Amino acid sequence: MGDSKTVIKKCQATSTDKSIIEAIIRDIQKKKADFQELIF
């Protein structure tokens, strides 16, 4: 549960992430503008 919440917070953040999953977070951030609502 904690790891999922961390990923969601990183996806919602506007700052650049320097973690191992940086590329995935960046892709989600780019695509989230295409959605009105995104539920995990």
C-alpha positions, 0 to 999 in steps of 0.5 A: 500500500505504501509503495502504491501511494508513493507512485501516485504522489510522484505521478501527481507532482510537477517536479522531476523524479530521480528514482528507478521508475523515473521513465514510467513516472514521466510517461504517466505525467505526459499522458495524464493530461489526456484524461479527465479522471484517472483511477488506479 
